[in-house]
Amino acid sequence: MNRIILQLVAVGFCFAIGQALQCYKCTLGIGSLCLTSETKCAAGEHCFSGVGEAAGFMDIKTKGCLAEAKCNRTSTTTLPGDSNTTVYTMLKTCCNTDLCNGAPGLPGASGLSLGLATVTALLMAQVLV
């Protein structure tokens, strides 16, 4: 009996180690808007949140998976063929637990959802009466 329990624990441990890290992904967000989805990272990658500034005034954001060696660094993106013109700079900070890079919601999305739920409930109450 103990042998079966030990084998089950060993199999469970193998599944736990083999799981990929899950992160939020946002290819490009502008200002406070960053539409996210979930993604799985490859081995050697961590979740990251990138915050930067484009053209000297526009806040941009990005999220996803990033190789550990590129974590917690500021990168500069320039125009192709012109290394003197910076398009944007971005600081990418990493974390290594599932969904640790936070998913911002759409501005007003919770209020919109609450409003739609209220209107739907009122309409259903009218139909049932």
Backbone as XML, in Angstrom:
<?xml version="1.0"?>
<chain id="A" units="angstrom">
  <residue number="1" name="MET">
    <atom name="N" x="0.828" y="-1.188" z="0.000"/>
    <atom name="CA" x="0.000" y="0.000" z="0.000"/>
    <atom name="C" x="0.877" y="1.258" z="0.000"/>
  </residue>
  <residue number="2" name="ASN">
    <atom name="N" x="1.910" y="1.283" z="0.840"/>
    <atom name="CA" x="2.810" y="2.431" z="0.885"/>
    <atom name="C" x="3.520" y="2.638" z="-0.446"/>
  </residue>
  <residue number="3" name="ARG">
    <atom name="N" x="3.810" y="1.524" z="-1.106"/>
    <atom name="CA" x="4.504" y="1.592" z="-2.390"/>
    <atom name="C" x="3.631" y="2.274" z="-3.447"/>
  </residue>
  <residue number="4" name="ILE">
    <atom name="N" x="2.337" y="1.994" z="-3.451"/>
    <atom name="CA" x="1.407" y="2.618" z="-4.399"/>
    <atom name="C" x="1.310" y="4.118" z="-4.132"/>
  </residue>
  <residue number="5" name="ILE">
    <atom name="N" x="1.214" y="4.492" z="-2.878"/>
    <atom name="CA" x="1.128" y="5.906" z="-2.523"/>
    <atom name="C" x="2.395" y="6.642" z="-2.947"/>
  </residue>
  <residue number="6" name="LEU">
    <atom name="N" x="3.545" y="6.018" z="-2.728"/>
    <atom name="CA" x="4.814" y="6.628" z="-3.120"/>
    <atom name="C" x="4.896" y="6.805" z="-4.637"/>
  </residue>
  <residue number="7" name="GLN">
    <atom name="N" x="4.416" y="5.820" z="-5.386"/>
    <atom name="CA" x="4.423" y="5.934" z="-6.842"/>
    <atom name="C" x="3.498" y="7.053" z="-7.317"/>
  </residue>
  <residue number="8" name="LEU">
    <atom name="N" x="2.328" y="7.191" z="-6.691"/>
    <atom name="CA" x="1.408" y="8.268" z="-7.059"/>
    <atom name="C" x="2.006" y="9.646" z="-6.773"/>
  </residue>
  <residue number="9" name="VAL">
    <atom name="N" x="2.696" y="9.765" z="-5.640"/>
    <atom name="CA" x="3.356" y="11.030" z="-5.300"/>
    <atom name="C" x="4.446" y="11.338" z="-6.320"/>
  </residue>
  <residue number="10" name="ALA">
    <atom name="N" x="5.213" y="10.339" z="-6.723"/>
    <atom name="CA" x="6.289" y="10.539" z="-7.704"/>
    <atom name="C" x="5.725" y="10.970" z="-9.053"/>
  </residue>
  <residue number="11" name="VAL">
    <atom name="N" x="4.642" y="10.368" z="-9.494"/>
    <atom name="CA" x="4.012" y="10.741" z="-10.767"/>
    <atom name="C" x="3.472" y="12.170" z="-10.684"/>
  </residue>
  <residue number="12" name="GLY">
    <atom name="N" x="2.822" y="12.505" z="-9.573"/>
    <atom name="CA" x="2.315" y="13.864" z="-9.381"/>
    <atom name="C" x="3.430" y="14.892" z="-9.389"/>
  </residue>
  <residue number="13" name="PHE">
    <atom name="N" x="4.548" y="14.553" z="-8.794"/>
    <atom name="CA" x="5.703" y="15.451" z="-8.761"/>
    <atom name="C" x="6.230" y="15.691" z="-10.174"/>
  </residue>
  <residue number="14" name="CYS">
    <atom name="N" x="6.261" y="14.650" z="-10.992"/>
    <atom name="CA" x="6.721" y="14.799" z="-12.378"/>
    <atom name="C" x="5.814" y="15.731" z="-13.162"/>
  </residue>
  <residue number="15" name="PHE">
    <atom name="N" x="4.491" y="15.627" z="-12.971"/>
    <atom name="CA" x="3.560" y="16.523" z="-13.653"/>
    <atom name="C" x="3.728" y="17.955" z="-13.176"/>
  </residue>
  <residue number="16" name="ALA">
    <atom name="N" x="3.965" y="18.149" z="-11.893"/>
    <atom name="CA" x="4.128" y="19.498" z="-11.349"/>
    <atom name="C" x="5.372" y="20.167" z="-11.919"/>
  </residue>
  <residue number="17" name="ILE">
    <atom name="N" x="6.444" y="19.431" z="-12.071"/>
    <atom name="CA" x="7.683" y="19.992" z="-12.606"/>
    <atom name="C" x="7.547" y="20.262" z="-14.096"/>
  </residue>
  <residue number="18" name="GLY">
    <atom name="N" x="6.820" y="19.437" z="-14.809"/>
    <atom name="CA" x="6.709" y="19.549" z="-16.254"/>
    <atom name="C" x="5.767" y="20.644" z="-16.731"/>
  </residue>
  <residue number="19" name="GLN">
    <atom name="N" x="5.030" y="21.292" z="-15.845"/>
    <atom name="CA" x="4.102" y="22.323" z="-16.268"/>
    <atom name="C" x="4.845" y="23.593" z="-16.661"/>
  </residue>
  <residue number="20" name="ALA">
    <atom name="N" x="4.363" y="24.219" z="-17.715"/>
    <atom name="CA" x="4.962" y="25.472" z="-18.166"/>
    <atom name="C" x="4.414" y="26.636" z="-17.350"/>
  </residue>
  <residue number="21" name="LEU">
    <atom name="N" x="5.218" y="27.662" z="-17.232"/>
    <atom name="CA" x="4.818" y="28.879" z="-16.536"/>
    <atom name="C" x="3.764" y="29.602" z="-17.361"/>
  </residue>
  <residue number="22" name="GLN">
    <atom name="N" x="2.673" y="30.027" z="-16.730"/>
    <atom name="CA" x="1.614" y="30.763" z="-17.414"/>
    <atom name="C" x="1.763" y="32.250" z="-17.123"/>
  </residue>
  <residue number="23" name="CYS">
    <atom name="N" x="1.625" y="33.048" z="-18.164"/>
    <atom name="CA" x="1.772" y="34.499" z="-18.033"/>
    <atom name="C" x="0.676" y="35.192" z="-18.822"/>
  </residue>
  <residue number="24" name="TYR">
    <atom name="N" x="0.460" y="36.460" z="-18.481"/>
    <atom name="CA" x="-0.403" y="37.289" z="-19.301"/>
    <atom name="C" x="0.411" y="37.807" z="-20.470"/>
  </residue>
  <residue number="25" name="LYS">
    <atom name="N" x="-0.249" y="37.955" z="-21.634"/>
    <atom name="CA" x="0.431" y="38.433" z="-22.830"/>
    <atom name="C" x="-0.327" y="39.637" z="-23.385"/>
  </residue>
  <residue number="26" name="CYS">
    <atom name="N" x="0.404" y="40.680" z="-23.674"/>
    <atom name="CA" x="-0.122" y="41.870" z="-24.322"/>
    <atom name="C" x="0.960" y="42.326" z="-25.285"/>
  </residue>
  <residue number="27" name="THR">
    <atom name="N" x="0.678" y="42.254" z="-26.568"/>
    <atom name="CA" x="1.687" y="42.595" z="-27.565"/>
    <atom name="C" x="2.062" y="44.064" z="-27.498"/>
  </residue>
  <residue number="28" name="LEU">
    <atom name="N" x="1.077" y="44.952" z="-27.425"/>
    <atom name="CA" x="1.363" y="46.372" z="-27.308"/>
    <atom name="C" x="0.172" y="47.078" z="-26.694"/>
  </residue>
  <residue number="29" name="GLY">
    <atom name="N" x="0.412" y="47.752" z="-25.597"/>
    <atom name="CA" x="-0.615" y="48.548" z="-24.945"/>
    <atom name="C" x="-0.221" y="50.005" z="-24.981"/>
  </residue>
  <residue number="30" name="ILE">
    <atom name="N" x="-1.219" y="50.864" z="-25.130"/>
    <atom name="CA" x="-0.973" y="52.296" z="-25.168"/>
    <atom name="C" x="-1.711" y="52.943" z="-24.014"/>
  </residue>
  <residue number="31" name="GLY">
    <atom name="N" x="-0.995" y="53.763" z="-23.241"/>
    <atom name="CA" x="-1.599" y="54.387" z="-22.064"/>
    <atom name="C" x="-1.959" y="53.317" z="-21.052"/>
  </residue>
  <residue number="32" name="SER">
    <atom name="N" x="-3.207" y="53.332" z="-20.596"/>
    <atom name="CA" x="-3.645" y="52.328" z="-19.616"/>
    <atom name="C" x="-4.331" y="51.136" z="-20.273"/>
  </residue>
  <residue number="33" name="LEU">
    <atom name="N" x="-4.455" y="51.127" z="-21.597"/>
    <atom name="CA" x="-5.132" y="50.054" z="-22.318"/>
    <atom name="C" x="-4.132" y="49.019" z="-22.802"/>
  </residue>
  <residue number="34" name="CYS">
    <atom name="N" x="-4.311" y="47.774" z="-22.341"/>
    <atom name="CA" x="-3.435" y="46.676" z="-22.762"/>
    <atom name="C" x="-4.298" y="45.417" z="-22.785"/>
  </residue>
  <residue number="35" name="LEU">
    <atom name="N" x="-4.763" y="45.005" z="-23.958"/>
    <atom name="CA" x="-5.629" y="43.830" z="-24.071"/>
    <atom name="C" x="-4.785" y="42.576" z="-23.860"/>
  </residue>
  <residue number="36" name="THR">
    <atom name="N" x="-5.163" y="41.778" z="-22.863"/>
    <atom name="CA" x="-4.337" y="40.633" z="-22.488"/>
    <atom name="C" x="-5.017" y="39.309" z="-22.789"/>
  </residue>
  <residue number="37" name="SER">
    <atom name="N" x="-4.185" y="38.303" z="-22.935"/>
    <atom name="CA" x="-4.608" y="36.909" z="-23.019"/>
    <atom name="C" x="-3.597" y="36.125" z="-22.186"/>
  </residue>
  <residue number="38" name="GLU">
    <atom name="N" x="-3.823" y="34.837" z="-22.043"/>
    <atom name="CA" x="-2.876" y="34.004" z="-21.298"/>
    <atom name="C" x="-2.011" y="33.221" z="-22.271"/>
  </residue>
  <residue number="39" name="THR">
    <atom name="N" x="-0.762" y="33.005" z="-21.890"/>
    <atom name="CA" x="0.178" y="32.257" z="-22.716"/>
    <atom name="C" x="1.057" y="31.387" z="-21.820"/>
  </residue>
  <residue number="40" name="LYS">
    <atom name="N" x="1.677" y="30.383" z="-22.403"/>
    <atom name="CA" x="2.601" y="29.514" z="-21.663"/>
    <atom name="C" x="4.012" y="29.796" z="-22.143"/>
  </residue>
  <residue number="41" name="CYS">
    <atom name="N" x="4.924" y="29.870" z="-21.206"/>
    <atom name="CA" x="6.330" y="30.159" z="-21.518"/>
    <atom name="C" x="7.103" y="28.874" z="-21.804"/>
  </residue>
  <residue number="42" name="ALA">
    <atom name="N" x="8.165" y="29.042" z="-22.559"/>
    <atom name="CA" x="9.077" y="27.934" z="-22.830"/>
    <atom name="C" x="10.050" y="27.802" z="-21.656"/>
  </residue>
  <residue number="43" name="ALA">
    <atom name="N" x="10.815" y="26.733" z="-21.654"/>
    <atom name="CA" x="11.809" y="26.524" z="-20.604"/>
    <atom name="C" x="12.816" y="27.661" z="-20.627"/>
  </residue>
  <residue number="44" name="GLY">
    <atom name="N" x="13.198" y="28.152" z="-19.454"/>
    <atom name="CA" x="14.174" y="29.230" z="-19.349"/>
    <atom name="C" x="13.583" y="30.621" z="-19.498"/>
  </residue>
  <residue number="45" name="GLU">
    <atom name="N" x="12.258" y="30.709" z="-19.607"/>
    <atom name="CA" x="11.606" y="32.004" z="-19.726"/>
    <atom name="C" x="10.834" y="32.343" z="-18.464"/>
  </residue>
  <residue number="46" name="HIS">
    <atom name="N" x="10.679" y="33.642" z="-18.207"/>
    <atom name="CA" x="9.903" y="34.156" z="-17.081"/>
    <atom name="C" x="8.807" y="35.071" z="-17.621"/>
  </residue>
  <residue number="47" name="CYS">
    <atom name="N" x="7.812" y="35.355" z="-16.789"/>
    <atom name="CA" x="6.802" y="36.352" z="-17.130"/>
    <atom name="C" x="7.463" y="37.730" z="-17.032"/>
  </residue>
  <residue number="48" name="PHE">
    <atom name="N" x="7.036" y="38.657" z="-17.887"/>
    <atom name="CA" x="7.563" y="40.013" z="-17.770"/>
    <atom name="C" x="6.465" y="41.039" z="-18.009"/>
  </residue>
  <residue number="49" name="SER">
    <atom name="N" x="6.696" y="42.216" z="-17.461"/>
    <atom name="CA" x="5.885" y="43.399" z="-17.735"/>
    <atom name="C" x="6.841" y="44.466" z="-18.221"/>
  </residue>
  <residue number="50" name="GLY">
    <atom name="N" x="6.544" y="45.011" z="-19.372"/>
    <atom name="CA" x="7.383" y="46.059" z="-19.928"/>
    <atom name="C" x="6.660" y="47.390" z="-19.909"/>
  </residue>
  <residue number="51" name="VAL">
    <atom name="N" x="7.364" y="48.421" z="-19.462"/>
    <atom name="CA" x="6.810" y="49.769" z="-19.422"/>
    <atom name="C" x="7.810" y="50.680" z="-20.118"/>
  </residue>
  <residue number="52" name="GLY">
    <atom name="N" x="7.296" y="51.488" z="-21.055"/>
    <atom name="CA" x="8.197" y="52.359" z="-21.782"/>
    <atom name="C" x="7.537" y="53.639" z="-22.229"/>
  </residue>
  <residue number="53" name="GLU">
    <atom name="N" x="8.307" y="54.382" z="-23.015"/>
    <atom name="CA" x="7.822" y="55.656" z="-23.524"/>
    <atom name="C" x="8.226" y="55.769" z="-24.986"/>
  </residue>
  <residue number="54" name="ALA">
    <atom name="N" x="7.236" y="56.061" z="-25.827"/>
    <atom name="CA" x="7.489" y="56.202" z="-27.254"/>
    <atom name="C" x="7.417" y="57.670" z="-27.647"/>
  </residue>
  <residue number="55" name="ALA">
    <atom name="N" x="8.285" y="58.073" z="-28.534"/>
    <atom name="CA" x="8.328" y="59.432" z="-29.073"/>
    <atom name="C" x="8.418" y="60.494" z="-27.985"/>
  </residue>
  <residue number="56" name="GLY">
    <atom name="N" x="8.898" y="60.125" z="-26.811"/>
    <atom name="CA" x="9.101" y="61.080" z="-25.743"/>
    <atom name="C" x="7.875" y="61.472" z="-24.942"/>
  </residue>
  <residue number="57" name="PHE">
    <atom name="N" x="6.686" y="60.955" z="-25.292"/>
    <atom name="CA" x="5.494" y="61.369" z="-24.548"/>
    <atom name="C" x="4.421" y="60.291" z="-24.388"/>
  </residue>
  <residue number="58" name="MET">
    <atom name="N" x="4.417" y="59.237" z="-25.186"/>
    <atom name="CA" x="3.357" y="58.241" z="-25.145"/>
    <atom name="C" x="3.792" y="57.022" z="-24.327"/>
  </residue>
  <residue number="59" name="ASP">
    <atom name="N" x="3.016" y="56.695" z="-23.277"/>
    <atom name="CA" x="3.306" y="55.509" z="-22.467"/>
    <atom name="C" x="2.893" y="54.265" z="-23.232"/>
  </residue>
  <residue number="60" name="ILE">
    <atom name="N" x="3.765" y="53.266" z="-23.258"/>
    <atom name="CA" x="3.451" y="51.994" z="-23.888"/>
    <atom name="C" x="3.737" y="50.869" z="-22.906"/>
  </residue>
  <residue number="61" name="LYS">
    <atom name="N" x="3.015" y="49.753" z="-23.083"/>
    <atom name="CA" x="3.167" y="48.591" z="-22.212"/>
    <atom name="C" x="3.183" y="47.334" z="-23.055"/>
  </residue>
  <residue number="62" name="THR">
    <atom name="N" x="3.821" y="46.316" z="-22.518"/>
    <atom name="CA" x="3.814" y="45.002" z="-23.133"/>
    <atom name="C" x="3.980" y="43.967" z="-22.022"/>
  </residue>
  <residue number="63" name="LYS">
    <atom name="N" x="3.480" y="42.763" z="-22.265"/>
    <atom name="CA" x="3.572" y="41.665" z="-21.290"/>
    <atom name="C" x="3.784" y="40.370" z="-22.056"/>
  </residue>
  <residue number="64" name="GLY">
    <atom name="N" x="4.308" y="39.371" z="-21.369"/>
    <atom name="CA" x="4.485" y="38.080" z="-22.004"/>
    <atom name="C" x="5.585" y="37.273" z="-21.356"/>
  </residue>
  <residue number="65" name="CYS">
    <atom name="N" x="6.259" y="36.457" z="-22.169"/>
    <atom name="CA" x="7.363" y="35.614" z="-21.717"/>
    <atom name="C" x="8.668" y="36.177" z="-22.264"/>
  </residue>
  <residue number="66" name="LEU">
    <atom name="N" x="9.718" y="36.062" z="-21.467"/>
    <atom name="CA" x="11.013" y="36.621" z="-21.846"/>
    <atom name="C" x="12.121" y="35.726" z="-21.303"/>
  </residue>
  <residue number="67" name="ALA">
    <atom name="N" x="13.167" y="35.550" z="-22.103"/>
    <atom name="CA" x="14.325" y="34.771" z="-21.655"/>
    <atom name="C" x="14.904" y="35.405" z="-20.396"/>
  </residue>
  <residue number="68" name="GLU">
    <atom name="N" x="15.276" y="34.578" z="-19.441"/>
    <atom name="CA" x="15.771" y="35.060" z="-18.147"/>
    <atom name="C" x="16.929" y="36.047" z="-18.297"/>
  </residue>
  <residue number="69" name="ALA">
    <atom name="N" x="17.791" y="35.826" z="-19.276"/>
    <atom name="CA" x="18.957" y="36.696" z="-19.475"/>
    <atom name="C" x="18.567" y="38.117" z="-19.876"/>
  </residue>
  <residue number="70" name="LYS">
    <atom name="N" x="17.359" y="38.314" z="-20.401"/>
    <atom name="CA" x="16.920" y="39.638" z="-20.848"/>
    <atom name="C" x="16.059" y="40.358" z="-19.808"/>
  </residue>
  <residue number="71" name="CYS">
    <atom name="N" x="15.870" y="39.740" z="-18.647"/>
    <atom name="CA" x="15.019" y="40.308" z="-17.603"/>
    <atom name="C" x="15.672" y="41.499" z="-16.918"/>
  </residue>
  <residue number="72" name="ASN">
    <atom name="N" x="14.806" y="42.398" z="-16.427"/>
    <atom name="CA" x="15.210" y="43.546" z="-15.617"/>
    <atom name="C" x="16.248" y="44.418" z="-16.324"/>
  </residue>
  <residue number="73" name="ARG">
    <atom name="N" x="16.028" y="44.637" z="-17.601"/>
    <atom name="CA" x="16.916" y="45.482" z="-18.398"/>
    <atom name="C" x="16.085" y="46.473" z="-19.202"/>
  </residue>
  <residue number="74" name="THR">
    <atom name="N" x="16.697" y="47.584" z="-19.527"/>
    <atom name="CA" x="16.059" y="48.567" z="-20.395"/>
    <atom name="C" x="16.563" y="48.343" z="-21.807"/>
  </residue>
  <residue number="75" name="SER">
    <atom name="N" x="15.626" y="48.225" z="-22.746"/>
    <atom name="CA" x="16.001" y="48.049" z="-24.147"/>
    <atom name="C" x="15.582" y="49.287" z="-24.935"/>
  </residue>
  <residue number="76" name="THR">
    <atom name="N" x="16.298" y="49.549" z="-25.993"/>
    <atom name="CA" x="16.005" y="50.682" z="-26.862"/>
    <atom name="C" x="15.724" y="50.156" z="-28.258"/>
  </residue>
  <residue number="77" name="THR">
    <atom name="N" x="14.635" y="50.614" z="-28.853"/>
    <atom name="CA" x="14.286" y="50.226" z="-30.216"/>
    <atom name="C" x="14.488" y="51.441" z="-31.117"/>
  </residue>
  <residue number="78" name="THR">
    <atom name="N" x="15.212" y="51.231" z="-32.197"/>
    <atom name="CA" x="15.497" y="52.323" z="-33.128"/>
    <atom name="C" x="14.845" y="52.040" z="-34.476"/>
  </residue>
  <residue number="79" name="LEU">
    <atom name="N" x="14.802" y="53.062" z="-35.319"/>
    <atom name="CA" x="14.283" y="52.889" z="-36.675"/>
    <atom name="C" x="15.216" y="51.983" z="-37.463"/>
  </residue>
  <residue number="80" name="PRO">
    <atom name="N" x="14.674" y="51.095" z="-38.286"/>
    <atom name="CA" x="15.535" y="50.225" z="-39.102"/>
    <atom name="C" x="16.446" y="51.064" z="-40.010"/>
  </residue>
  <residue number="81" name="GLY">
    <atom name="N" x="17.720" y="50.771" z="-39.986"/>
    <atom name="CA" x="18.687" y="51.461" z="-40.823"/>
    <atom name="C" x="19.189" y="52.777" z="-40.258"/>
  </residue>
  <residue number="82" name="ASP">
    <atom name="N" x="18.603" y="53.229" z="-39.128"/>
    <atom name="CA" x="19.027" y="54.503" z="-38.532"/>
    <atom name="C" x="19.196" y="54.297" z="-37.035"/>
  </residue>
  <residue number="83" name="SER">
    <atom name="N" x="20.401" y="53.979" z="-36.611"/>
    <atom name="CA" x="20.639" y="53.670" z="-35.202"/>
    <atom name="C" x="20.625" y="54.902" z="-34.311"/>
  </residue>
  <residue number="84" name="ASN">
    <atom name="N" x="20.491" y="56.097" z="-34.884"/>
    <atom name="CA" x="20.485" y="57.324" z="-34.098"/>
    <atom name="C" x="19.080" y="57.790" z="-33.719"/>
  </residue>
  <residue number="85" name="THR">
    <atom name="N" x="18.040" y="57.226" z="-34.325"/>
    <atom name="CA" x="16.675" y="57.656" z="-34.049"/>
    <atom name="C" x="15.973" y="56.610" z="-33.190"/>
  </residue>
  <residue number="86" name="THR">
    <atom name="N" x="15.760" y="56.919" z="-31.916"/>
    <atom name="CA" x="15.113" y="56.006" z="-30.987"/>
    <atom name="C" x="13.602" y="56.102" z="-31.130"/>
  </residue>
  <residue number="87" name="VAL">
    <atom name="N" x="12.955" y="54.963" z="-31.325"/>
    <atom name="CA" x="11.495" y="54.917" z="-31.408"/>
    <atom name="C" x="10.920" y="54.851" z="-29.999"/>
  </residue>
  <residue number="88" name="TYR">
    <atom name="N" x="11.441" y="53.927" z="-29.189"/>
    <atom name="CA" x="11.010" y="53.849" z="-27.794"/>
    <atom name="C" x="12.038" y="53.114" z="-26.950"/>
  </residue>
  <residue number="89" name="THR">
    <atom name="N" x="11.975" y="53.359" z="-25.649"/>
    <atom name="CA" x="12.769" y="52.613" z="-24.674"/>
    <atom name="C" x="11.792" y="51.907" z="-23.750"/>
  </residue>
  <residue number="90" name="MET">
    <atom name="N" x="12.188" y="50.747" z="-23.245"/>
    <atom name="CA" x="11.291" y="49.963" z="-22.409"/>
    <atom name="C" x="12.070" y="49.196" z="-21.347"/>
  </residue>
  <residue number="91" name="LEU">
    <atom name="N" x="11.594" y="49.283" z="-20.109"/>
    <atom name="CA" x="12.143" y="48.496" z="-19.009"/>
    <atom name="C" x="11.279" y="47.255" z="-18.853"/>
  </residue>
  <residue number="92" name="LYS">
    <atom name="N" x="11.899" y="46.083" z="-18.932"/>
    <atom name="CA" x="11.175" y="44.816" z="-18.803"/>
    <atom name="C" x="11.564" y="44.166" z="-17.482"/>
  </residue>
  <residue number="93" name="THR">
    <atom name="N" x="10.600" y="44.080" z="-16.559"/>
    <atom name="CA" x="10.836" y="43.445" z="-15.261"/>
    <atom name="C" x="10.156" y="42.086" z="-15.245"/>
  </residue>
  <residue number="94" name="CYS">
    <atom name="N" x="10.801" y="41.118" z="-14.629"/>
    <atom name="CA" x="10.340" y="39.733" z="-14.668"/>
    <atom name="C" x="9.899" y="39.218" z="-13.307"/>
  </residue>
  <residue number="95" name="CYS">
    <atom name="N" x="9.111" y="38.154" z="-13.353"/>
    <atom name="CA" x="8.697" y="37.407" z="-12.172"/>
    <atom name="C" x="8.547" y="35.952" z="-12.613"/>
  </residue>
  <residue number="96" name="ASN">
    <atom name="N" x="8.475" y="35.016" z="-11.666"/>
    <atom name="CA" x="8.500" y="33.603" z="-12.066"/>
    <atom name="C" x="7.437" y="32.736" z="-11.414"/>
  </residue>
  <residue number="97" name="THR">
    <atom name="N" x="6.237" y="33.277" z="-11.195"/>
    <atom name="CA" x="5.111" y="32.464" z="-10.749"/>
    <atom name="C" x="3.968" y="32.652" z="-11.734"/>
  </residue>
  <residue number="98" name="ASP">
    <atom name="N" x="3.043" y="31.712" z="-11.776"/>
    <atom name="CA" x="1.939" y="31.776" z="-12.726"/>
    <atom name="C" x="1.171" y="33.090" z="-12.621"/>
  </residue>
  <residue number="99" name="LEU">
    <atom name="N" x="0.979" y="33.726" z="-13.774"/>
    <atom name="CA" x="0.183" y="34.952" z="-13.926"/>
    <atom name="C" x="0.634" y="36.084" z="-13.010"/>
  </residue>
  <residue number="100" name="CYS">
    <atom name="N" x="1.922" y="36.142" z="-12.735"/>
    <atom name="CA" x="2.460" y="37.155" z="-11.817"/>
    <atom name="C" x="2.632" y="38.512" z="-12.477"/>
  </residue>
  <residue number="101" name="ASN">
    <atom name="N" x="2.529" y="38.588" z="-13.801"/>
    <atom name="CA" x="2.738" y="39.865" z="-14.476"/>
    <atom name="C" x="1.451" y="40.670" z="-14.644"/>
  </residue>
  <residue number="102" name="GLY">
    <atom name="N" x="0.463" y="40.379" z="-13.810"/>
    <atom name="CA" x="-0.766" y="41.167" z="-13.710"/>
    <atom name="C" x="-1.456" y="41.497" z="-15.011"/>
  </residue>
  <residue number="103" name="ALA">
    <atom name="N" x="-2.759" y="41.366" z="-15.018"/>
    <atom name="CA" x="-3.552" y="41.678" z="-16.207"/>
    <atom name="C" x="-4.428" y="42.882" z="-15.934"/>
  </residue>
  <residue number="104" name="PRO">
    <atom name="N" x="-4.093" y="44.029" z="-16.513"/>
    <atom name="CA" x="-4.968" y="45.173" z="-16.307"/>
    <atom name="C" x="-6.263" y="44.972" z="-17.070"/>
  </residue>
  <residue number="105" name="GLY">
    <atom name="N" x="-7.347" y="45.387" z="-16.481"/>
    <atom name="CA" x="-8.629" y="45.292" z="-17.172"/>
    <atom name="C" x="-8.824" y="46.484" z="-18.074"/>
  </residue>
  <residue number="106" name="LEU">
    <atom name="N" x="-9.831" y="46.431" z="-18.899"/>
    <atom name="CA" x="-10.180" y="47.580" z="-19.709"/>
    <atom name="C" x="-10.734" y="48.662" z="-18.804"/>
  </residue>
  <residue number="107" name="PRO">
    <atom name="N" x="-10.400" y="49.917" z="-19.048"/>
    <atom name="CA" x="-10.946" y="50.978" z="-18.205"/>
    <atom name="C" x="-12.466" y="50.977" z="-18.269"/>
  </residue>
  <residue number="108" name="GLY">
    <atom name="N" x="-13.105" y="50.916" z="-17.116"/>
    <atom name="CA" x="-14.569" y="50.927" z="-17.065"/>
    <atom name="C" x="-15.219" y="49.593" z="-17.351"/>
  </residue>
  <residue number="109" name="ALA">
    <atom name="N" x="-14.434" y="48.549" z="-17.554"/>
    <atom name="CA" x="-15.021" y="47.258" z="-17.917"/>
    <atom name="C" x="-15.873" y="46.699" z="-16.798"/>
  </residue>
  <residue number="110" name="SER">
    <atom name="N" x="-15.453" y="46.850" z="-15.546"/>
    <atom name="CA" x="-16.244" y="46.307" z="-14.451"/>
    <atom name="C" x="-17.552" y="47.075" z="-14.313"/>
  </residue>
  <residue number="111" name="GLY">
    <atom name="N" x="-17.530" y="48.376" z="-14.529"/>
    <atom name="CA" x="-18.754" y="49.172" z="-14.487"/>
    <atom name="C" x="-19.689" y="48.802" z="-15.624"/>
  </residue>
  <residue number="112" name="LEU">
    <atom name="N" x="-19.127" y="48.563" z="-16.801"/>
    <atom name="CA" x="-19.921" y="48.158" z="-17.950"/>
    <atom name="C" x="-20.580" y="46.810" z="-17.700"/>
  </residue>
  <residue number="113" name="SER">
    <atom name="N" x="-19.830" y="45.862" z="-17.158"/>
    <atom name="CA" x="-20.381" y="44.540" z="-16.853"/>
    <atom name="C" x="-21.504" y="44.644" z="-15.834"/>
  </residue>
  <residue number="114" name="LEU">
    <atom name="N" x="-21.301" y="45.448" z="-14.803"/>
    <atom name="CA" x="-22.330" y="45.623" z="-13.783"/>
    <atom name="C" x="-23.578" y="46.261" z="-14.378"/>
  </residue>
  <residue number="115" name="GLY">
    <atom name="N" x="-23.395" y="47.241" z="-15.247"/>
    <atom name="CA" x="-24.533" y="47.897" z="-15.896"/>
    <atom name="C" x="-25.317" y="46.937" z="-16.770"/>
  </residue>
  <residue number="116" name="LEU">
    <atom name="N" x="-24.613" y="46.130" z="-17.572"/>
    <atom name="CA" x="-25.290" y="45.152" z="-18.420"/>
    <atom name="C" x="-26.035" y="44.103" z="-17.596"/>
  </residue>
  <residue number="117" name="ALA">
    <atom name="N" x="-25.443" y="43.672" z="-16.510"/>
    <atom name="CA" x="-26.107" y="42.695" z="-15.647"/>
    <atom name="C" x="-27.375" y="43.287" z="-15.031"/>
  </residue>
  <residue number="118" name="THR">
    <atom name="N" x="-27.314" y="44.547" z="-14.643"/>
    <atom name="CA" x="-28.485" y="45.206" z="-14.054"/>
    <atom name="C" x="-29.603" y="45.335" z="-15.071"/>
  </residue>
  <residue number="119" name="VAL">
    <atom name="N" x="-29.287" y="45.796" z="-16.281"/>
    <atom name="CA" x="-30.296" y="45.942" z="-17.327"/>
    <atom name="C" x="-30.902" y="44.587" z="-17.691"/>
  </residue>
  <residue number="120" name="THR">
    <atom name="N" x="-30.073" y="43.569" z="-17.795"/>
    <atom name="CA" x="-30.569" y="42.222" z="-18.111"/>
    <atom name="C" x="-31.504" y="41.726" z="-17.021"/>
  </residue>
  <residue number="121" name="ALA">
    <atom name="N" x="-31.140" y="41.940" z="-15.755"/>
    <atom name="CA" x="-32.005" y="41.506" z="-14.647"/>
    <atom name="C" x="-33.335" y="42.241" z="-14.681"/>
  </residue>
  <residue number="122" name="LEU">
    <atom name="N" x="-33.305" y="43.532" z="-14.961"/>
    <atom name="CA" x="-34.561" y="44.311" z="-15.037"/>
    <atom name="C" x="-35.444" y="43.833" z="-16.182"/>
  </residue>
  <residue number="123" name="LEU">
    <atom name="N" x="-34.841" y="43.555" z="-17.339"/>
    <atom name="CA" x="-35.616" y="43.054" z="-18.485"/>
    <atom name="C" x="-36.211" y="41.681" z="-18.183"/>
  </residue>
  <residue number="124" name="MET">
    <atom name="N" x="-35.448" y="40.823" z="-17.558"/>
    <atom name="CA" x="-35.967" y="39.490" z="-17.195"/>
    <atom name="C" x="-37.095" y="39.596" z="-16.189"/>
  </residue>
  <residue number="125" name="ALA">
    <atom name="N" x="-36.996" y="40.532" z="-15.263"/>
    <atom name="CA" x="-38.057" y="40.715" z="-14.269"/>
    <atom name="C" x="-39.327" y="41.170" z="-14.955"/>
  </residue>
  <residue number="126" name="GLN">
    <atom name="N" x="-39.232" y="42.037" z="-15.987"/>
    <atom name="CA" x="-40.397" y="42.513" z="-16.722"/>
    <atom name="C" x="-41.036" y="41.378" z="-17.512"/>
  </residue>
  <residue number="127" name="VAL">
    <atom name="N" x="-40.213" y="40.518" z="-18.087"/>
    <atom name="CA" x="-40.720" y="39.400" z="-18.890"/>
    <atom name="C" x="-41.436" y="38.382" z="-18.006"/>
  </residue>
  <residue number="128" name="LEU">
    <atom name="N" x="-40.910" y="38.129" z="-16.837"/>
    <atom name="CA" x="-41.498" y="37.114" z="-15.948"/>
    <atom name="C" x="-42.750" y="37.593" z="-15.236"/>
  </residue>
  <residue number="129" name="VAL">
    <atom name="N" x="-42.980" y="38.904" z="-15.163"/>
    <atom name="CA" x="-44.153" y="39.433" z="-14.438"/>
    <atom name="C" x="-45.351" y="39.559" z="-15.325"/>
  </residue>
</chain>
